[in-house]
Amino acid sequence: MLLAFRRRSSNPSPSAQAAPAPVTSHGPDLTNVIEDFATQASALGQEAAEVRGAIEDASQAAQLQGQAVLALTQQLQQVGQSQTDIADETEAALKAVAQVGDAVHGVGQEVGGIVTTLREVSQAAREITQIALQTRLVAFNASVEAKRAGEAGRGFSVVADAVKDLAARVETSSKQIMGTVGQLDSRVGTLEREVRRNEQGQAGQQSAVHRALATVGEGVRRIHEASGRSRDVCEGLESQVGSIESEIRGTTGRLSATLARTEKFLRISEHLIEAVAECGVRTPDTPFVEAAQQAAAQISQLLEDALRTGAISQPDLFDEDYRAVQGSAPQQHMTRFVTLAERLFPQVQERLLGSSDKVVFCIAVDRNGYIACHNQKYNHAQRPGDVVWNTANCRNRRIFNDRTGLASARNQRPFLLQTYRRDMGGGNYVILKEAAAPITVAGRHWGGMRLAFKF
């Protein structure tokens, strides 16, 4: 991610930096040798940053794959459990279908008893009808005899007429009972035949009820068998996915170990560039380092003047109580020195940004990587809900405490030079160098000036 070096000596004068090494008459020009050495060290740092970035990408991809495989394993476990639940439910359903079949068979037996009872009722109604006919006949004869008896038989005649009417009503009711029972007998008989048809041993004559039950049972059995097969497949897949997950974990571990070992390349590059810096030979990086130092000195002077004039108090200038801006995305924060920074910093930052087409950004940050005011092209107000646009265009009032940003913010040596890979969005990356110099106010380290530039 980065290549860093720190100048060990105190700030040397520009003339001392520009003084070339002596040339001997018995060997090559030492200045040329050191310059070539610096070029090679810079190239080594660039390659180290590329390799580290590639390993980081592979490590992140492996971690994402591991997470995806783990999620897949959990999903397979859930599917397997669901199939087990389905199998349990279908077993219960098969038992229920069997119970329904038994119940229908029992209904058939009960229906047979009902048919018998209805026929007994019908027979009783016929007998009652016969009795009613006989009663009517007797009552008729009695009525005739009463009329012959004249006045003496008048009372008996009234009784005979009443008995005759009652017998007529009994006959009518009995006939109605016989008709109703006949209809019931016909309907119940049909039901009995439907229920008992499957007992005749002929599949083609099986009742509609039993055919429906058989269809339901067959469907439930197929579901039961399919859930069993699916459960077996899930168990097999879960085992295979578990093996893949284990392999990915091993790959991730090896990548992490390899990533840690790339630190050695970065340290070697750091020592090489330090050696060049100690020789005082100017390199292509020297103008950017000097520019960062000059800008840091200017910011330091502006902040000291603000303290001296009372534009801000020292506690407010060194405020580290970062207050989150509600609704901001990415998260922004406010401090008590934001207004002052927005008024003072652009005059230094924008001038340095326009000094070379290689400069990507130039910003002053406090010691925790907080950017109160970014370059104007990245210093816009956020658009609510537009995180992608905000991320690219609203980099102010944010804390960048990644390794590169925090190293530049907390560096207290004369300068720090880092090489790292920067994400430009859309899967595009660019290798940058960053020169940083400390900003000191009233004898206290406030932060750093970060100047990033292209190779």
Secondary structure by P-SEA (a helix, b strand, c coil): cbbbbbbccccccccccccccccccccccaaaaaaaaaaaaaaaaaaaaaaaaaaaaaaaaaaaaaaaaaaaaaaaaaaaaaaaaaaaaaaaaaaaaaaaaaaaaaaaaaaaaaaaaaaaaaaaaaaaaaaaaaaaaaaaaaaaaaaaacccaaaaaaaaaaaaaaaaaaaaaaaaaaaaaaaaaaaaaaaaaaaacccccccccccaaaaaaaaaaaaaaaaaaaaaaaaaaaaaaaaaaaaaaaaaaaaaaaaaaaaaaaaaaaaaaaaaaaaaaaacccccaaaaaaaaaaaaaaaaaaaaaaaaacccccccccccccccccccccbbbbccaaaaaaaccaaaaaaaaacccccccccccccccccccccccccccccccaaaaaaaccccccccccaaaaaaaaccccbbbbbbbbbccccbbbbbbbbbbbbbccccccbbbbbbbcc
